[in-house]
Amino acid sequence: MSKSFALLTKWWITFVTLAVPVAVVANETNHWLQTDRTTVSIGGFLVTYDSSAQVSSSTLGIGTDIDIEDDLGVDDEHTVIRLDAQHRFSARHRIEFSYFDASRDGKTQLAREIQFDEQVFVAGSVVATDLDLQVYRLSYLYSIYQTPRTDLALAAGVYAFDTGFFMESDLGVQESEDATAGFPAFGLKVMHAFDRTYSLMAGVQYFAVNEDDIEGDLLDVLIAVEGAFWKKLAAGFGYNAVEIFGEDTEDHDKVEYDFSGFLLYLKYRF
C-alpha cells in the first residue's frame, strides 16, 4: 500500500472514531443526509494517474513492463466530469452509482524497445497511444448504526472498467487490446452532520483475490465535506483515491492502475 493510501486510511479511521460516538441531542430530527430520497451530483475530478501494463506473447516471450505515463508519454493528470447519484429505498437501505470517463492519449519518441503482446516497438520510433477507460461503480449500502446526525453503513458493490488500449508507431507497427473487467468490493461508509449546513463523509471499499495463477486487489478510499447552502442544492469538496492491480503469473500479464485526485461538485437533493 502506498504512503498516500496509508495516510488517507488513517484519516478515515480517525473520522469514524470521532463521528460514531457523537451524543444525540434530545428530540433532534434526522438530518437531510438520512431523509433525502434521491440525490444527484456532478462536478470536476482532478485526476493524477500512475499506471503500468505488461502483455506477454507465446512466441516473443515475456513482454515489457511498460510505465504508461513515462514510457509512452500519456498524460499523467487531467480533469474529468464525474457523475454520482444515490437513491434511498428506506431509512436503512440505499444504492449509490458513480461514473466518469478517464480516457487519455499521448505521443512520444521511445527511449527503449518495447514488446507489447505480439509486436515490438523499436527504440527511437515515435509512438502514439490512445488509452480509453470508463469507470462505473454501483453499491448497495445497509445502515447498521444511526443517530439523527450519524449514519454508518456496510457496503457491497461492483466496479466495472471498460478499457481500450491502442499503440501505433511512425514505422507502421500497431497493437491494440480491449477488455471489460469487473470487481466486487466490500467496505464501510460513514456520514456525519455537524449542523444543518455542514457534513462530512468517508468511505472505503476493498477486494482481493489470490487463486491459482490469478492475483489482484482493489482499494477505494473517499473523504468529502459538504455544505447545504441552498434549500435543495449542496456543494462538496473531497479527495478520492483508487488502486487496482491484477496479474496472471502463468501468462506473465499484469496491469496496475492507480488514480487519485480532488473532487469539487454540486449536489441536487430531490
C-alpha positions, 0 to 999 in steps of 0.5 A, a space after each residue: 500500500 502506498 504512503 498516500 493510501 496509508 495516510 488517507 486510511 488513517 484519516 478515515 479511521 480517525 473520522 469514524 472514531 470521532 463521528 460514531 460516538 457523537 451524543 444525540 441531542 434530545 428530540 433532534 430530527 434526522 438530518 437531510 443526509 438520512 431523509 433525502 430520497 434521491 440525490 444527484 451530483 456532478 462536478 470536476 475530478 482532478 485526476 493524477 494517474 500512475 499506471 503500468 501494463 505488461 502483455 506477454 506473447 507465446 512466441 516473443 516471450 515475456 513482454 515489457 513492463 511498460 510505465 504508461 505515463 513515462 514510457 509512452 508519454 500519456 498524460 499523467 493528470 487531467 480533469 474529468 466530469 464525474 457523475 454520482 447519484 444515490 437513491 434511498 429505498 428506506 431509512 436503512 437501505 440505499 444504492 449509490 452509482 458513480 461514473 466518469 470517463 478517464 480516457 487519455 492519449 499521448 505521443 512520444 519518441 521511445 527511449 527503449 524497445 518495447 514488446 507489447 503482446 505480439 509486436 515490438 516497438 523499436 527504440 527511437 520510433 515515435 509512438 502514439 497511444 490512445 488509452 480509453 477507460 470508463 469507470 462505473 461503480 454501483 453499491 448497495 449500502 445497509 445502515 447498521 448504526 444511526 443517530 439523527 446526525 450519524 449514519 454508518 453503513 456496510 457496503 457491497 458493490 461492483 466496479 466495472 472498467 471498460 478499457 481500450 488500449 491502442 499503440 501505433 508507431 511512425 514505422 507502421 507497427 500497431 497493437 491494440 487490446 480491449 477488455 471489460 473487467 469487473 470487481 466486487 468490493 466490500 467496505 464501510 461508509 460513514 456520514 456525519 452532520 455537524 449542523 444543518 449546513 455542514 457534513 462530512 463523509 468517508 468511505 472505503 471499499 476493498 477486494 482481493 483475490 489470490 487463486 491459482 495463477 490469478 492475483 489482484 486487489 482493489 482499494 477505494 478510499 473517499 473523504 468529502 465535506 459538504 455544505 447545504 447552502 441552498 434549500 435543495 442544492 449542496 456543494 462538496 469538496 473531497 479527495 478520492 483515491 483508487 488502486 487496482 492491480 491484477 496479474 496472471 503469473 502463468 501468462 506473465 500479464 499484469 496491469 496496475 492502475 492507480 488514480 487519485 485526485 480532488 473532487 469539487 461538485 454540486 449536489 441536487 437533493 430531490 
